[in-house]
Amino acid sequence: VTRDVTWEDSLLVGLEGALLGCAYYLLFCRSCGSAVGFILYSSGSELAYLRDLFCFFKDSIMCYFLKNQMIIEASKVNFPAVTLKK
């Protein structure tokens, strides 16, 4: 993926929650080894629009605001709702 984010070659299958029945690859931070997101490989039709996209966990990443040069946890940032289906 990049020097900082990697993914394992083995597919995982969601056994509960939002990814129930989905096959996906986990994304890892190379520096700390934490899971920071996933790449959805296969899913039902309701999540099909996310296949092959990099999906990051908001509580695992930091955001940098260029305007005021602040670093803040992504979980504390209000991201406007957008649809990826378009």
C-alpha positions as a Markdown table, in Angstrom:
| # | Residue | x | y | z |
|---|---|---|---|---|
| 1 | Val | 0.0 | 0.0 | 0.0 |
| 2 | Thr | 2.6 | 2.5 | 1.2 |
| 3 | Arg | 5.7 | 2.5 | 3.3 |
| 4 | Asp | 3.5 | 3.3 | 6.4 |
| 5 | Val | 0.4 | 1.1 | 5.8 |
| 6 | Thr | 0.6 | -2.5 | 4.7 |
| 7 | Trp | -1.9 | -5.3 | 4.3 |
| 8 | Glu | -1.6 | -9.1 | 4.9 |
| 9 | Asp | -2.1 | -11.5 | 2.0 |
| 10 | Ser | -4.5 | -13.7 | 3.8 |
| 11 | Leu | -8.3 | -12.9 | 3.6 |
| 12 | Leu | -10.3 | -12.7 | 6.8 |
| 13 | Val | -14.0 | -13.3 | 7.0 |
| 14 | Gly | -16.3 | -11.2 | 9.2 |
| 15 | Leu | -18.1 | -13.3 | 11.8 |
| 16 | Glu | -20.1 | -10.5 | 13.4 |
| 17 | Gly | -20.9 | -6.8 | 13.1 |
| 18 | Ala | -21.0 | -4.7 | 10.0 |
| 19 | Leu | -18.6 | -7.0 | 8.1 |
| 20 | Leu | -20.6 | -10.2 | 8.8 |
| 21 | Gly | -20.1 | -12.6 | 5.9 |
| 22 | Cys | -17.6 | -10.3 | 4.1 |
| 23 | Ala | -14.1 | -11.2 | 3.0 |
| 24 | Tyr | -11.5 | -8.5 | 3.6 |
| 25 | Tyr | -7.8 | -7.7 | 4.1 |
| 26 | Leu | -6.7 | -5.9 | 7.2 |
| 27 | Leu | -4.6 | -2.7 | 6.9 |
| 28 | Phe | -1.8 | -2.3 | 9.4 |
| 29 | Cys | 0.4 | 0.6 | 10.5 |
| 30 | Arg | 4.0 | -0.5 | 9.9 |
| 31 | Ser | 5.3 | 1.7 | 12.8 |
| 32 | Cys | 3.1 | 0.4 | 15.6 |
| 33 | Gly | 1.5 | -2.7 | 14.1 |
| 34 | Ser | -2.0 | -1.6 | 14.9 |
| 35 | Ala | -4.9 | -2.4 | 12.5 |
| 36 | Val | -6.0 | 0.9 | 10.9 |
| 37 | Gly | -8.6 | -0.3 | 8.4 |
| 38 | Phe | -9.5 | -2.8 | 5.8 |
| 39 | Ile | -9.9 | -3.5 | 2.1 |
| 40 | Leu | -13.2 | -5.2 | 1.3 |
| 41 | Tyr | -12.7 | -8.1 | -1.1 |
| 42 | Ser | -16.3 | -9.5 | -1.3 |
| 43 | Ser | -19.6 | -8.7 | 0.3 |
| 44 | Gly | -23.3 | -8.6 | -0.1 |
| 45 | Ser | -24.9 | -6.1 | -2.3 |
| 46 | Glu | -25.4 | -3.6 | 0.5 |
| 47 | Leu | -21.6 | -3.0 | 0.8 |
| 48 | Ala | -20.7 | -3.7 | -2.8 |
| 49 | Tyr | -19.8 | 0.0 | -3.4 |
| 50 | Leu | -17.0 | -0.3 | -0.8 |
| 51 | Arg | -15.2 | -3.2 | -2.5 |
| 52 | Asp | -11.5 | -2.6 | -3.3 |
| 53 | Leu | -11.5 | 0.7 | -1.5 |
| 54 | Phe | -9.3 | 1.6 | 1.5 |
| 55 | Cys | -11.5 | 1.9 | 4.5 |
| 56 | Phe | -9.9 | 3.4 | 7.6 |
| 57 | Phe | -11.0 | 3.1 | 11.2 |
| 58 | Lys | -11.6 | 6.7 | 12.5 |
| 59 | Asp | -10.3 | 5.8 | 16.0 |
| 60 | Ser | -7.0 | 4.5 | 14.5 |
| 61 | Ile | -5.8 | 7.5 | 12.5 |
| 62 | Met | -4.8 | 11.1 | 13.1 |
| 63 | Cys | -5.8 | 14.1 | 11.0 |
| 64 | Tyr | -3.6 | 17.1 | 10.2 |
| 65 | Phe | -5.3 | 20.4 | 9.5 |
| 66 | Leu | -3.3 | 22.5 | 7.1 |
| 67 | Lys | -5.1 | 25.8 | 7.9 |
| 68 | Asn | -4.3 | 25.9 | 11.6 |
| 69 | Gln | -1.5 | 23.3 | 11.7 |
| 70 | Met | -3.3 | 21.1 | 14.3 |
| 71 | Ile | -3.1 | 17.4 | 14.8 |
| 72 | Ile | -6.3 | 15.8 | 16.1 |
| 73 | Glu | -7.7 | 12.2 | 16.4 |
| 74 | Ala | -10.0 | 11.4 | 13.4 |
| 75 | Ser | -12.6 | 10.2 | 15.8 |
| 76 | Lys | -13.0 | 13.8 | 17.1 |
| 77 | Val | -13.5 | 15.2 | 13.6 |
| 78 | Asn | -16.9 | 15.7 | 12.1 |
| 79 | Phe | -16.7 | 14.2 | 8.6 |
| 80 | Pro | -19.7 | 15.2 | 6.4 |
| 81 | Ala | -21.8 | 12.3 | 5.2 |
| 82 | Val | -21.1 | 11.4 | 1.6 |
| 83 | Thr | -22.3 | 8.6 | -0.6 |
| 84 | Leu | -19.8 | 6.5 | -2.4 |
| 85 | Lys | -22.4 | 5.0 | -4.7 |
| 86 | Lys | -22.3 | 8.0 | -7.0 |
